[in-house]
Amino acid sequence: AAQELIDKKVVAIVGPQESGTTISAANTVTIKNKVPIISPSATSPEITTLDDNQLVFRTAPSDSFQGEIAAQTAMIKGFHSAGILYIDNAYGKGLADSFQKEFERKGGTITAIESYPDMTDEEVTKYQFDNGIEKIFKEKPKLLYLVSYPADGAKITVTMLSHLSKDYHPQLMGCDGNYG
């Protein structure tokens, strides 16, 4: 789509929405054609470090800020151990990495980190999250930091119920992508 717009001689592109798509369009099309691209919602920290000749912009802050604030909030609320379950894409990895870095810097312990594939909503309905949840909960973290979108986040939350007990029920902390 970015190439089609450039072929039509646009002077700039507003969009795309997602980090991975923004990075891909910038690296394969817009930078080499010297066309600025501005995303209203791409948040991956990777965008900050692109070799972009100052042609790639975003209006939303980097996930490095959100991950840091989430980690600081977790520590302030008294959670000193956490597991991280995240969607395996630029968005998920960026948030998981920034949360982990700040949480550990503040003295917290990350007990486990698991990712799951980036899927369509239809694929999410068929995917089994039990294995990742079991790995995260094995070390009994007091907090689960969940980086997901609405459909996968909802299914993960429902799946978590069967892994909780009277003696173990960690706090769940989500991200902006969970909203919905």
Accessible surface in RSA format (square Angstrom, percent):
REM  Atomic radii and reference values for relative SASA: ProtOr
REM  Chains: A
REM  Algorithm: Lee & Richards
REM  Probe-radius: 1.40
REM  Slices: 20
REM RES _ NUM      All-atoms   Total-Side   Main-Chain    Non-polar    All polar
REM                ABS   REL    ABS   REL    ABS   REL    ABS   REL    ABS   REL
RES ALA A   1   105.66  97.2  66.12 102.0  39.55  90.0  67.55  95.1  38.12 101.0
RES ALA A   2    15.57  14.3   8.74  13.5   6.83  15.5  10.35  14.6   5.22  13.8
RES GLN A   3    73.07  40.9  72.33  52.9   0.74   1.8  46.47  98.9  26.61  20.2
RES GLU A   4   114.68  65.8 112.19  84.9   2.48   5.9  37.52  72.6  77.15  63.0
RES LEU A   5    69.01  38.4  69.01  49.4   0.00   0.0  69.01  48.5   0.00   0.0
RES ILE A   6    19.34  11.0  16.01  11.9   3.34   8.0  16.12  11.6   3.22   8.7
RES ASP A   7    91.70  64.2  68.67  68.3  23.03  54.5  28.94  68.1  62.76  62.6
RES LYS A   8   153.04  74.7 125.17  76.8  27.87  66.4  81.30  73.2  71.73  76.4
RES LYS A   9   170.29  83.1 149.98  92.0  20.31  48.4 104.09  93.7  66.20  70.5
RES VAL A  10    48.00  31.6  33.11  30.0  14.90  35.9  40.52  35.2   7.49  20.3
RES VAL A  11   132.74  87.3 117.79 106.6  14.95  36.0 122.52 106.5  10.22  27.7
RES ALA A  12    41.11  37.8  25.27  39.0  15.85  36.0  25.27  35.6  15.85  42.0
RES ILE A  13    12.70   7.2   9.98   7.4   2.73   6.6  12.70   9.1   0.00   0.0
RES VAL A  14   118.79  78.2  88.97  80.5  29.83  71.9  88.97  77.3  29.83  80.9
RES GLY A  15     9.39  11.6   0.00   N/A   9.39  11.6   9.39  25.8   0.00   0.0
RES PRO A  16    33.59  24.5  23.73  21.6   9.86  35.8  33.14  27.4   0.45   2.8
RES GLN A  17   116.41  65.1 111.15  81.2   5.26  12.5  51.28 109.2  65.13  49.4
RES GLU A  18   106.52  61.2 101.69  76.9   4.84  11.5  34.28  66.3  72.24  59.0
RES SER A  19     5.36   4.5   2.00   2.7   3.35   7.7   0.52   1.1   4.84   6.8
RES GLY A  20    37.99  46.8   0.00   N/A  37.99  46.8  28.71  78.8   9.27  20.8
RES THR A  21    66.22  47.1  60.27  61.1   5.95  14.2  46.71  62.7  19.51  29.5
RES THR A  22     0.31   0.2   0.31   0.3   0.00   0.0   0.31   0.4   0.00   0.0
RES ILE A  23    15.47   8.8  15.47  11.5   0.00   0.0  15.47  11.1   0.00   0.0
RES SER A  24    59.92  50.6  53.87  71.9   6.05  13.9  30.28  64.5  29.65  41.5
RES ALA A  25    13.82  12.7   8.97  13.8   4.86  11.0  13.30  18.7   0.53   1.4
RES ALA A  26     0.01   0.0   0.00   0.0   0.01   0.0   0.00   0.0   0.01   0.0
RES ASN A  27    83.42  57.5  55.71  53.8  27.72  66.7  21.30  51.3  62.13  60.1
RES THR A  28    77.67  55.2  69.22  70.2   8.45  20.1  66.91  89.9  10.76  16.3
RES VAL A  29    19.75  13.0  19.71  17.8   0.03   0.1  19.71  17.1   0.03   0.1
RES THR A  30     0.00   0.0   0.00   0.0   0.00   0.0   0.00   0.0   0.00   0.0
RES ILE A  31    22.55  12.8  20.57  15.3   1.97   4.8  20.57  14.8   1.97   5.4
RES LYS A  32   149.52  72.9 114.74  70.4  34.78  82.8  75.53  68.0  73.99  78.8
RES ASN A  33    57.49  39.6  36.05  34.8  21.44  51.6   7.44  17.9  50.05  48.4
RES LYS A  34   160.40  78.2 142.62  87.5  17.78  42.3  86.98  78.3  73.41  78.2
RES VAL A  35    12.91   8.5  12.74  11.5   0.17   0.4  12.91  11.2   0.00   0.0
RES PRO A  36    37.76  27.5  37.76  34.4   0.00   0.0  37.76  31.2   0.00   0.0
RES ILE A  37     0.49   0.3   0.47   0.3   0.02   0.1   0.49   0.4   0.00   0.0
RES ILE A  38    55.06  31.3  55.06  41.0   0.00   0.0  55.06  39.6   0.00   0.0
RES SER A  39     0.05   0.0   0.02   0.0   0.03   0.1   0.02   0.0   0.03   0.0
RES PRO A  40    56.94  41.5  43.34  39.5  13.60  49.4  43.68  36.1  13.26  82.4
RES SER A  41    46.28  39.1  35.57  47.5  10.71  24.7  34.55  73.6  11.73  16.4
RES ALA A  42     0.21   0.2   0.00   0.0   0.21   0.5   0.21   0.3   0.00   0.0
RES THR A  43    12.57   8.9  12.49  12.7   0.08   0.2  10.68  14.3   1.89   2.9
RES SER A  44     2.32   2.0   2.32   3.1   0.00   0.0   0.00   0.0   2.32   3.3
RES PRO A  45    35.33  25.7  33.21  30.3   2.12   7.7  33.53  27.7   1.79  11.2
RES GLU A  46    86.51  49.7  79.02  59.8   7.49  17.8  32.33  62.5  54.18  44.2
RES ILE A  47     8.63   4.9   4.93   3.7   3.70   8.9   4.93   3.6   3.70  10.0
RES THR A  48    97.89  69.6  65.92  66.8  31.97  76.2  70.14  94.2  27.75  42.0
RES THR A  49   112.08  79.7  81.85  83.0  30.23  72.1  74.04  99.5  38.04  57.5
RES LEU A  50    25.45  14.2  10.56   7.6  14.89  37.4  13.67   9.6  11.78  31.7
RES ASP A  51   130.56  91.5 109.71 109.2  20.85  49.3  43.56 102.5  86.99  86.8
RES ASP A  52    20.90  14.6  19.75  19.7   1.15   2.7   0.04   0.1  20.86  20.8
RES ASN A  53   106.48  73.4  78.61  76.0  27.87  67.1  29.03  69.9  77.45  74.9
RES GLN A  54   154.28  86.3 140.80 102.9  13.48  32.1  47.83 101.8 106.45  80.7
RES LEU A  55    25.64  14.3  25.64  18.3   0.00   0.0  25.64  18.0   0.00   0.0
RES VAL A  56    12.45   8.2   0.00   0.0  12.45  30.0   0.00   0.0  12.45  33.8
RES PHE A  57    98.38  49.2  93.85  58.1   4.53  11.8  98.21  59.5   0.16   0.5
RES ARG A  58    49.28  20.7  24.59  12.5  24.69  58.8  10.44  14.3  38.84  23.5
RES THR A  59   103.93  73.9  66.66  67.6  37.27  88.8  65.79  88.4  38.15  57.7
RES ALA A  60    22.68  20.9  15.49  23.9   7.19  16.4  19.91  28.0   2.77   7.3
RES PRO A  61    95.20  69.4  81.91  74.7  13.29  48.3  92.32  76.2   2.88  17.9
RES SER A  62    10.23   8.6   7.40   9.9   2.83   6.5   6.59  14.0   3.64   5.1
RES ASP A  63     0.96   0.7   0.56   0.6   0.40   0.9   0.40   0.9   0.56   0.6
RES SER A  64    32.41  27.4  32.41  43.3   0.00   0.0  19.89  42.4  12.51  17.5
RES PHE A  65   121.64  60.9 121.02  75.0   0.62   1.6 121.64  73.7   0.00   0.0
RES GLN A  66    49.52  27.7  42.39  31.0   7.13  17.0  35.40  75.3  14.12  10.7
RES GLY A  67     0.00   0.0   0.00   N/A   0.00   0.0   0.00   0.0   0.00   0.0
RES GLU A  68    65.10  37.4  65.10  49.3   0.00   0.0   5.52  10.7  59.58  48.6
RES ILE A  69   104.89  59.7 104.88  78.1   0.01   0.0 104.88  75.5   0.01   0.0
RES ALA A  70    12.73  11.7   7.65  11.8   5.08  11.6  12.47  17.6   0.26   0.7
RES ALA A  71     0.00   0.0   0.00   0.0   0.00   0.0   0.00   0.0   0.00   0.0
RES GLN A  72    52.09  29.1  51.11  37.4   0.97   2.3   9.67  20.6  42.41  32.2
RES THR A  73    45.92  32.7  45.13  45.8   0.79   1.9  28.87  38.8  17.04  25.8
RES ALA A  74     0.03   0.0   0.00   0.0   0.03   0.1   0.03   0.0   0.00   0.0
RES MET A  75    27.81  14.4  19.16  12.7   8.65  20.6  19.50  16.6   8.31  11.0
RES ILE A  76   148.79  84.7 117.75  87.7  31.04  74.8 125.09  90.1  23.69  64.3
RES LYS A  77   143.23  69.9 111.24  68.3  31.99  76.2  65.63  59.1  77.61  82.7
RES GLY A  78    45.12  55.6   0.00   N/A  45.12  55.6  24.41  67.0  20.71  46.4
RES PHE A  79    42.12  21.1  42.12  26.1   0.00   0.0  42.12  25.5   0.00   0.0
RES HIS A  80   103.19  56.4  98.49  68.5   4.71  12.0  73.73  76.0  29.47  34.3
RES SER A  81    23.73  20.1  23.15  30.9   0.58   1.3  18.96  40.4   4.76   6.7
RES ALA A  82     0.00   0.0   0.00   0.0   0.00   0.0   0.00   0.0   0.00   0.0
RES GLY A  83     0.00   0.0   0.00   N/A   0.00   0.0   0.00   0.0   0.00   0.0
RES ILE A  84     0.14   0.1   0.14   0.1   0.00   0.0   0.14   0.1   0.00   0.0
RES LEU A  85     3.12   1.7   3.12   2.2   0.00   0.0   3.12   2.2   0.00   0.0
RES TYR A  86    24.77  11.6  24.77  14.1   0.00   0.0   2.50   1.9  22.27  27.5
RES ILE A  87     2.18   1.2   2.18   1.6   0.00   0.0   2.18   1.6   0.00   0.0
RES ASP A  88    77.62  54.4  63.64  63.3  13.98  33.0   3.81   9.0  73.80  73.6
RES ASN A  89    32.66  22.5  19.29  18.6  13.37  32.2  27.88  67.1   4.78   4.6
RES ALA A  90    25.52  23.5   8.68  13.4  16.85  38.3  17.52  24.7   8.01  21.2
RES TYR A  91    18.72   8.7  18.14  10.3   0.58   1.5  18.09  13.6   0.63   0.8
RES GLY A  92     0.00   0.0   0.00   N/A   0.00   0.0   0.00   0.0   0.00   0.0
RES LYS A  93   100.18  48.9 100.14  61.4   0.04   0.1  72.70  65.4  27.47  29.3
RES GLY A  94     8.83  10.9   0.00   N/A   8.83  10.9   7.81  21.4   1.02   2.3
RES LEU A  95     0.00   0.0   0.00   0.0   0.00   0.0   0.00   0.0   0.00   0.0
RES ALA A  96     2.87   2.6   2.29   3.5   0.57   1.3   2.62   3.7   0.25   0.7
RES ASP A  97    65.31  45.8  60.81  60.5   4.50  10.7  27.13  63.8  38.19  38.1
RES SER A  98    12.32  10.4   6.78   9.0   5.54  12.8  11.70  24.9   0.62   0.9
RES PHE A  99     0.00   0.0   0.00   0.0   0.00   0.0   0.00   0.0   0.00   0.0
RES GLN A 100    49.25  27.5  49.25  36.0   0.00   0.0   4.96  10.6  44.29  33.6
RES LYS A 101   155.46  75.8 147.04  90.2   8.42  20.0  95.95  86.4  59.51  63.4
RES GLU A 102    11.20   6.4  10.99   8.3   0.21   0.5   0.95   1.8  10.25   8.4
RES PHE A 103     0.00   0.0   0.00   0.0   0.00   0.0   0.00   0.0   0.00   0.0
RES GLU A 104    82.26  47.2  66.65  50.4  15.61  37.2  24.08  46.6  58.19  47.5
RES ARG A 105   160.74  67.5 125.24  63.8  35.50  84.5  65.89  90.0  94.86  57.5
RES LYS A 106    93.68  45.7  69.44  42.6  24.24  57.7  26.31  23.7  67.37  71.8
RES GLY A 107    58.86  72.6   0.00   N/A  58.86  72.6  33.66  92.4  25.20  56.4
RES GLY A 108     8.06   9.9   0.00   N/A   8.06   9.9   0.00   0.0   8.06  18.0
RES THR A 109    79.29  56.4  76.29  77.3   3.00   7.1  48.62  65.3  30.67  46.4
RES ILE A 110    24.72  14.1   3.40   2.5  21.31  51.4   3.40   2.4  21.31  57.8
RES THR A 111    39.05  27.8  14.49  14.7  24.56  58.5  20.03  26.9  19.02  28.7
RES ALA A 112    20.92  19.2  11.21  17.3   9.71  22.1  20.92  29.5   0.00   0.0
RES ILE A 113    66.59  37.9  43.52  32.4  23.07  55.6  43.52  31.3  23.07  62.6
RES GLU A 114    42.87  24.6  40.23  30.4   2.64   6.3   3.02   5.8  39.85  32.5
RES SER A 115    48.66  41.1  26.28  35.1  22.38  51.5   0.75   1.6  47.91  67.1
RES TYR A 116     7.30   3.4   4.46   2.5   2.84   7.4   7.30   5.5   0.00   0.0
RES PRO A 117    62.25  45.4  56.15  51.2   6.10  22.2  61.62  50.9   0.63   3.9
RES ASP A 118    78.03  54.7  52.13  51.9  25.90  61.2  15.03  35.4  63.00  62.8
RES MET A 119    33.24  17.2  12.22   8.1  21.02  50.0  12.39  10.5  20.85  27.6
RES THR A 120    83.90  59.7  74.61  75.6   9.29  22.1  80.01 107.5   3.89   5.9
RES ASP A 121    97.40  68.2  92.08  91.6   5.32  12.6  30.27  71.2  67.14  67.0
RES GLU A 122   119.19  68.4 111.17  84.1   8.01  19.1  42.68  82.5  76.51  62.5
RES GLU A 123    87.90  50.5  83.89  63.5   4.00   9.5  32.41  62.7  55.48  45.3
RES VAL A 124     5.20   3.4   5.20   4.7   0.00   0.0   5.20   4.5   0.00   0.0
RES THR A 125    95.64  68.0  73.43  74.4  22.21  52.9  68.55  92.1  27.09  40.9
RES LYS A 126   147.88  72.1 125.03  76.7  22.85  54.4  92.81  83.5  55.07  58.7
RES TYR A 127    70.55  32.9  65.25  37.1   5.31  13.8  42.78  32.2  27.77  34.2
RES GLN A 128   123.44  69.0 110.77  81.0  12.67  30.2  55.17 117.4  68.26  51.8
RES PHE A 129     5.77   2.9   2.23   1.4   3.55   9.2   4.51   2.7   1.26   3.6
RES ASP A 130    47.10  33.0  47.10  46.9   0.00   0.0  19.99  47.0  27.12  27.0
RES ASN A 131    91.38  63.0  87.48  84.5   3.90   9.4  31.13  74.9  60.25  58.2
RES GLY A 132    15.53  19.2   0.00   N/A  15.53  19.2  11.12  30.5   4.41   9.9
RES ILE A 133     0.80   0.5   0.31   0.2   0.49   1.2   0.80   0.6   0.00   0.0
RES GLU A 134    94.16  54.1  85.97  65.0   8.19  19.5  27.61  53.4  66.55  54.3
RES LYS A 135    98.77  48.2  91.91  56.4   6.86  16.3  52.75  47.5  46.02  49.0
RES ILE A 136     0.47   0.3   0.47   0.4   0.00   0.0   0.47   0.3   0.00   0.0
RES PHE A 137    10.76   5.4   9.41   5.8   1.35   3.5   9.64   5.8   1.12   3.2
RES LYS A 138   160.65  78.4 133.23  81.7  27.42  65.3  86.56  77.9  74.10  78.9
RES GLU A 139   102.93  59.1  83.20  62.9  19.73  47.0  21.55  41.7  81.38  66.4
RES LYS A 140   118.82  58.0 110.79  68.0   8.03  19.1  73.41  66.1  45.41  48.4
RES PRO A 141     0.13   0.1   0.00   0.0   0.13   0.5   0.13   0.1   0.00   0.0
RES LYS A 142   129.76  63.3 126.76  77.8   3.01   7.2  72.73  65.5  57.04  60.8
RES LEU A 143     0.47   0.3   0.47   0.3   0.00   0.0   0.47   0.3   0.00   0.0
RES LEU A 144     0.69   0.4   0.69   0.5   0.00   0.0   0.69   0.5   0.00   0.0
RES TYR A 145     0.29   0.1   0.29   0.2   0.00   0.0   0.00   0.0   0.29   0.4
RES LEU A 146     4.38   2.4   4.38   3.1   0.00   0.0   4.38   3.1   0.00   0.0
RES VAL A 147     0.00   0.0   0.00   0.0   0.00   0.0   0.00   0.0   0.00   0.0
RES SER A 148     0.00   0.0   0.00   0.0   0.00   0.0   0.00   0.0   0.00   0.0
RES TYR A 149    66.20  30.9  66.20  37.7   0.00   0.0  58.23  43.8   7.97   9.8
RES PRO A 150    59.84  43.6  53.52  48.8   6.32  23.0  56.09  46.3   3.75  23.3
RES ALA A 151    34.05  31.3  18.71  28.9  15.34  34.9  28.21  39.7   5.85  15.5
RES ASP A 152     3.58   2.5   3.58   3.6   0.00   0.0   0.89   2.1   2.69   2.7
RES GLY A 153     5.61   6.9   0.00   N/A   5.61   6.9   5.61  15.4   0.00   0.0
RES ALA A 154    59.68  54.9  48.60  75.0  11.08  25.2  57.33  80.7   2.35   6.2
RES LYS A 155    48.92  23.9  43.68  26.8   5.23  12.5  46.86  42.2   2.06   2.2
RES ILE A 156     0.00   0.0   0.00   0.0   0.00   0.0   0.00   0.0   0.00   0.0
RES THR A 157    53.91  38.3  53.59  54.3   0.33   0.8  45.89  61.6   8.02  12.1
RES VAL A 158   101.55  66.8  96.78  87.6   4.77  11.5  96.93  84.2   4.62  12.5
RES THR A 159    21.46  15.3  14.49  14.7   6.97  16.6  12.83  17.2   8.63  13.0
RES MET A 160     8.64   4.5   8.64   5.7   0.00   0.0   8.64   7.3   0.00   0.0
RES LEU A 161   118.38  65.9 104.67  74.9  13.71  34.5 104.82  73.6  13.56  36.5
RES SER A 162    92.84  78.5  52.65  70.3  40.19  92.6  57.12 121.6  35.72  50.0
RES HIS A 163    44.05  24.1  21.51  14.9  22.54  57.7  17.88  18.4  26.17  30.5
RES LEU A 164    52.69  29.3  31.56  22.6  21.13  53.1  31.86  22.4  20.83  56.0
RES SER A 165    63.70  53.8  46.37  61.9  17.33  39.9  52.06 110.9  11.64  16.3
RES LYS A 166   190.46  92.9 160.17  98.3  30.29  72.1 114.88 103.4  75.58  80.5
RES ASP A 167   130.38  91.3  97.47  97.0  32.92  77.8  34.70  81.7  95.68  95.4
RES TYR A 168    20.22   9.4  19.25  11.0   0.97   2.5  20.22  15.2   0.00   0.0
RES HIS A 169   127.02  69.4 107.58  74.8  19.44  49.7  75.61  77.9  51.41  59.8
RES PRO A 170    18.49  13.5   0.06   0.1  18.43  67.0   5.23   4.3  13.26  82.4
RES GLN A 171    93.92  52.5  86.37  63.1   7.55  18.0  16.24  34.6  77.69  58.9
RES LEU A 172    58.73  32.7  42.03  30.1  16.70  42.0  42.04  29.5  16.68  44.9
RES MET A 173    34.38  17.8  30.57  20.2   3.81   9.1  34.14  29.0   0.25   0.3
RES GLY A 174    37.48  46.2   0.00   N/A  37.48  46.2  13.46  36.9  24.02  53.8
RES CYS A 175    14.51  11.0   0.00   0.0  14.51  34.1   6.49  16.4   8.02   8.6
RES ASP A 176    80.92  56.7  60.49  60.2  20.43  48.3  42.42  99.8  38.50  38.4
RES GLY A 177    14.74  18.2   0.00   N/A  14.74  18.2  13.32  36.6   1.42   3.2
RES ASN A 178    39.35  27.1  25.52  24.7  13.83  33.3  25.07  60.3  14.28  13.8
RES TYR A 179   194.76  90.9 176.77 100.6  17.99  46.8 136.32 102.4  58.44  72.0
RES GLY A 180    92.50 114.1   0.00   N/A  92.50 114.1  41.90 115.0  50.60 113.3
END  Absolute sums over single chains surface
CHAIN  1 A     9834.9       7937.1       1897.8       5741.4       4093.5
END  Absolute sums over all chains
TOTAL          9834.9       7937.1       1897.8       5741.4       4093.5
